Amino acid sequence: MSKTYFACHWYHGSEDQPVEFYGELDEGRWELRKIEVYRDGRAVVLGPEDLEPGARTLAEAPLPPFEQIEADPQFEPREITREEFEAAWRRYAG
């Protein structure tokens, strides 16, 4: 199974929304794990076990291609290595 790892900066002024995302995608571009980092430094870490009703969850649709995401100037996605993702996961998941 081939996985893709990415980081994406989201440019906006809201304090209630994350400004940086890290993600692990399967070959169909479905999220397997995700990290949402907020402006104040707090982070929400989500994986397949986070499926409780009413809780924040992984995306309900596959992630679009990076070219489509880049078309919106609010977003700056980039592919990263598995090692970079795992380092972020360890940092934010504790």
Residue frames as a rotation matrix with the C-alpha (Angstrom) as fourth column:
MET 1
0.583 0.812 0.000 0.00
0.812 -0.583 0.000 0.00
0.000 0.000 -1.000 0.00
SER 2
-0.455 -0.732 0.507 1.46
0.751 -0.621 -0.224 3.33
0.479 0.278 0.833 -1.11
LYS 3
0.413 0.556 -0.721 0.94
0.860 -0.498 0.109 6.25
-0.298 -0.665 -0.685 1.27
THR 4
-0.036 -0.349 0.937 1.29
0.511 -0.812 -0.283 9.98
0.859 0.468 0.207 0.73
TYR 5
0.051 -0.028 -0.998 2.31
0.954 -0.295 0.057 12.42
-0.296 -0.955 0.011 3.45
PHE 6
-0.046 -0.013 0.999 1.68
0.606 -0.795 0.018 16.14
0.794 0.606 0.045 3.33
ALA 7
-0.450 0.022 -0.893 1.78
0.719 -0.584 -0.377 19.40
-0.530 -0.811 0.247 5.22
CYS 8
-0.123 0.469 0.875 -0.45
0.774 -0.507 0.380 22.33
0.621 0.724 -0.301 4.36
HIS 9
-0.854 -0.095 -0.511 -0.49
0.399 -0.749 -0.528 25.90
-0.333 -0.655 0.678 5.62
TRP 10
0.052 0.927 0.372 -3.90
0.951 -0.159 0.264 27.62
0.304 0.340 -0.890 5.70
TYR 11
-0.919 -0.383 0.091 -3.76
0.358 -0.910 -0.210 31.44
0.163 -0.160 0.974 5.54
HIS 12
0.115 0.967 0.226 -6.71
0.498 -0.253 0.830 32.99
0.860 0.017 -0.510 7.40
GLY 13
-0.494 -0.297 0.817 -7.48
-0.374 -0.776 -0.508 35.24
0.785 -0.556 0.272 10.35
SER 14
0.567 0.822 0.053 -9.65
-0.441 0.249 0.862 32.94
0.696 -0.512 0.504 12.49
GLU 15
-0.388 -0.649 0.655 -8.41
-0.907 0.143 -0.395 31.87
0.163 -0.747 -0.644 15.91
ASP 16
0.205 0.620 0.758 -10.90
-0.724 0.617 -0.309 28.96
-0.659 -0.485 0.575 15.88
GLN 17
0.987 0.119 -0.110 -9.44
-0.161 0.655 -0.739 27.16
-0.016 0.747 0.665 12.85
PRO 18
0.449 -0.876 0.177 -6.08
0.514 0.415 0.751 25.41
-0.731 -0.246 0.637 12.40
VAL 19
0.634 -0.322 -0.703 -3.31
-0.613 -0.763 -0.203 27.12
-0.472 0.560 -0.682 10.42
GLU 20
-0.405 -0.781 -0.475 -1.23
-0.908 0.404 0.110 24.03
0.106 0.476 -0.873 9.66
PHE 21
0.761 0.591 0.267 -2.20
-0.594 0.801 -0.076 20.47
-0.258 -0.101 0.961 8.79
TYR 22
-0.598 -0.791 -0.134 -0.13
-0.788 0.548 0.280 17.32
-0.148 0.273 -0.951 8.54
GLY 23
0.471 0.863 0.185 -1.65
-0.790 0.505 -0.347 14.23
-0.393 0.018 0.919 7.01
GLU 24
-0.786 -0.517 0.339 -1.12
-0.322 0.811 0.488 10.61
-0.527 0.275 -0.804 6.08
LEU 25
0.186 0.851 -0.491 -3.17
-0.916 -0.030 -0.400 9.43
-0.355 0.524 0.774 3.08
ASP 26
0.027 -0.125 0.992 -3.78
0.136 0.983 0.120 5.98
-0.990 0.131 0.044 1.68
GLU 27
-0.807 -0.450 0.383 -3.49
0.396 0.069 0.916 5.24
-0.439 0.890 0.122 -2.06
GLY 28
-0.099 0.848 0.521 -7.08
0.942 -0.088 0.323 6.47
0.320 0.523 -0.790 -2.60
ARG 29
-0.632 -0.306 0.712 -6.15
0.138 -0.948 -0.286 9.78
0.763 -0.082 0.641 -0.84
TRP 30
0.620 0.780 -0.085 -8.31
0.154 -0.015 0.988 8.98
0.769 -0.626 -0.129 2.21
GLU 31
0.049 -0.586 0.809 -6.95
-0.804 -0.503 -0.316 10.35
0.592 -0.635 -0.496 5.49
LEU 32
0.190 -0.098 -0.977 -5.44
0.398 0.917 -0.014 7.76
0.897 -0.386 0.213 7.81
ARG 33
0.096 -0.191 -0.977 -4.02
0.960 -0.242 0.142 10.19
-0.264 -0.951 0.161 10.37
LYS 34
0.235 0.032 0.972 -4.11
0.493 -0.865 -0.091 13.98
0.838 0.501 -0.219 10.65
ILE 35
-0.309 -0.334 -0.890 -2.66
0.910 -0.377 -0.175 16.72
-0.277 -0.864 0.421 12.83
GLU 36
0.453 0.455 0.767 -4.31
0.577 -0.805 0.137 20.14
0.680 0.380 -0.627 13.05
VAL 37
-0.394 -0.674 -0.625 -2.10
0.918 -0.322 -0.232 22.88
-0.045 -0.665 0.746 14.53
TYR 38
0.683 0.724 0.100 -3.60
0.713 -0.690 0.124 26.16
0.159 -0.013 -0.987 15.73
ARG 39
0.417 -0.475 0.775 -2.09
0.059 -0.837 -0.544 29.62
0.907 0.273 -0.321 15.84
ASP 40
0.587 -0.140 0.797 -1.66
-0.771 -0.398 0.498 29.41
0.247 -0.907 -0.341 19.64
GLY 41
-0.444 -0.893 -0.069 0.39
-0.854 0.446 -0.269 26.19
0.271 -0.060 -0.961 19.32
ARG 42
-0.162 0.433 0.887 -2.23
-0.539 0.714 -0.447 23.71
-0.826 -0.551 0.118 20.46
ALA 43
-0.696 -0.116 -0.709 -2.84
-0.688 0.392 0.611 20.71
0.207 0.913 -0.352 18.24
VAL 44
0.382 0.783 0.491 -5.56
-0.728 0.582 -0.362 18.15
-0.569 -0.219 0.792 17.59
VAL 45
-0.735 -0.645 -0.210 -4.28
-0.664 0.619 0.420 14.70
-0.142 0.448 -0.883 16.63
LEU 46
0.324 0.937 0.130 -6.70
-0.805 0.345 -0.482 12.39
-0.496 0.052 0.867 14.82
GLY 47
-0.834 -0.524 -0.174 -6.42
-0.542 0.716 0.440 8.78
-0.106 0.461 -0.881 13.77
PRO 48
-0.520 0.653 -0.550 -8.76
-0.218 0.521 0.825 5.93
0.826 0.549 -0.129 12.83
GLU 49
-0.579 0.282 -0.765 -9.62
0.757 0.536 -0.375 5.36
0.304 -0.796 -0.524 16.49
ASP 50
-0.856 0.234 -0.461 -11.13
0.056 -0.845 -0.532 8.87
-0.514 -0.481 0.710 16.74
LEU 51
-0.798 0.602 0.018 -14.56
0.085 0.084 0.993 7.95
0.596 0.794 -0.118 15.45
GLU 52
-0.672 0.562 -0.482 -16.71
0.640 0.113 -0.760 8.87
-0.373 -0.819 -0.436 18.44
PRO 53
0.140 0.804 0.578 -20.06
0.916 -0.327 0.233 10.51
0.377 0.496 -0.782 17.59
GLY 54
0.947 0.320 -0.006 -19.77
0.307 -0.904 0.297 14.28
0.090 -0.284 -0.955 17.76
ALA 55
0.347 -0.897 -0.273 -15.96
0.300 -0.169 0.939 14.21
-0.889 -0.407 0.210 17.91
ARG 56
0.321 -0.381 -0.867 -13.65
-0.857 -0.506 -0.095 15.73
-0.403 0.774 -0.488 15.31
THR 57
0.558 -0.073 0.826 -12.89
0.187 0.982 -0.040 13.06
-0.808 0.177 0.562 12.76
LEU 58
-0.653 -0.727 0.211 -10.90
0.284 0.023 0.958 12.39
-0.702 0.686 0.191 9.65
ALA 59
-0.629 0.383 -0.676 -12.24
-0.711 -0.634 0.302 13.76
-0.313 0.671 0.672 6.37
GLU 60
0.056 0.782 0.621 -15.39
-0.159 0.621 -0.768 12.18
-0.986 -0.056 0.159 4.97
ALA 61
0.987 0.159 0.015 -14.05
-0.006 0.130 -0.992 12.27
-0.160 0.979 0.129 1.39
PRO 62
0.326 -0.921 0.211 -10.67
0.938 0.344 0.053 11.70
-0.121 0.181 0.976 -0.27
LEU 63
0.136 -0.399 -0.907 -8.30
0.157 -0.895 0.418 14.67
-0.978 -0.199 -0.059 -0.31
PRO 64
0.977 0.213 0.012 -8.23
0.051 -0.182 -0.982 16.35
-0.207 0.960 -0.189 -3.73
PRO 65
0.365 -0.887 0.281 -4.96
0.878 0.228 -0.422 16.50
0.310 0.401 0.862 -5.71
PHE 66
-0.132 -0.516 -0.847 -2.48
0.758 -0.603 0.249 19.11
-0.639 -0.609 0.470 -4.46
GLU 67
-0.882 -0.197 0.428 -2.86
0.453 -0.605 0.655 21.07
0.130 0.771 0.623 -7.73
GLN 68
0.000 0.966 0.259 -6.54
0.545 -0.217 0.810 21.58
0.838 0.142 -0.526 -6.94
ILE 69
0.523 0.136 -0.841 -5.79
0.843 -0.231 0.486 22.66
-0.128 -0.963 -0.236 -3.37
GLU 70
-0.472 -0.824 -0.313 -3.04
0.715 -0.565 0.411 25.04
-0.516 -0.030 0.856 -4.57
ALA 71
-0.444 0.375 0.814 -5.55
0.670 -0.464 0.579 26.77
0.595 0.802 -0.046 -6.85
ASP 72
0.767 0.641 0.022 -7.01
0.428 -0.537 0.727 28.38
0.478 -0.548 -0.686 -3.70
PRO 73
0.036 -0.857 0.513 -4.50
-0.042 -0.515 -0.856 31.01
0.998 0.010 -0.055 -2.50
GLN 74
0.568 0.219 0.793 -5.51
-0.770 -0.198 0.606 30.35
0.290 -0.955 0.057 1.13
PHE 75
0.882 -0.134 0.452 -3.75
-0.106 0.877 0.468 26.97
-0.459 -0.460 0.760 1.03
GLU 76
0.256 -0.876 -0.409 -0.10
-0.934 -0.114 -0.339 26.04
0.250 0.468 -0.847 0.57
PRO 77
0.899 0.113 0.423 0.19
-0.254 0.921 0.294 22.23
-0.356 -0.372 0.857 0.47
ARG 78
0.068 -0.889 -0.453 3.44
-0.954 0.074 -0.290 20.32
0.291 0.452 -0.843 0.07
GLU 79
0.801 0.095 -0.590 4.32
-0.037 0.993 0.110 16.66
0.597 -0.066 0.800 0.02
ILE 80
0.211 -0.735 0.644 6.58
-0.977 -0.188 0.105 15.58
0.044 -0.651 -0.758 2.88
THR 81
-0.479 -0.455 -0.751 8.39
-0.414 0.871 -0.263 12.36
0.774 0.185 -0.606 3.72
ARG 82
0.470 0.590 -0.656 7.09
0.256 0.620 0.741 9.68
0.844 -0.517 0.140 6.03
GLU 83
-0.275 -0.678 -0.681 9.89
0.892 0.085 -0.444 10.58
0.359 -0.730 0.582 8.44
GLU 84
-0.896 -0.008 0.445 8.78
-0.062 -0.988 -0.143 14.23
0.440 -0.155 0.884 8.53
PHE 85
0.076 0.993 0.087 5.20
-0.436 -0.046 0.899 13.18
0.897 -0.106 0.429 9.22
GLU 86
0.394 0.049 -0.918 6.23
0.587 0.755 0.292 10.72
0.707 -0.654 0.269 11.95
ALA 87
-0.701 -0.684 -0.203 8.35
0.627 -0.454 -0.634 13.43
0.341 -0.571 0.747 13.61
ALA 88
-0.638 0.569 0.520 5.32
-0.507 -0.818 0.273 15.77
0.580 -0.089 0.810 13.65
TRP 89
0.353 0.803 -0.480 3.13
-0.124 0.549 0.827 12.93
0.927 -0.232 0.294 14.96
ARG 90
-0.029 -0.441 -0.897 5.53
0.861 0.445 -0.246 12.24
0.508 -0.779 0.367 17.84
ARG 91
-0.900 -0.373 0.227 5.79
0.242 -0.859 -0.451 15.96
0.364 -0.351 0.863 18.61
TYR 92
-0.551 0.746 0.374 2.05
-0.692 -0.659 0.295 16.60
0.466 -0.096 0.880 18.77
ALA 93
0.356 0.720 -0.596 0.69
-0.221 0.685 0.695 13.20
0.908 -0.115 0.402 19.87
GLY 94
0.504 -0.180 0.845 2.99
-0.847 -0.291 0.444 13.18
0.166 -0.940 -0.299 22.88
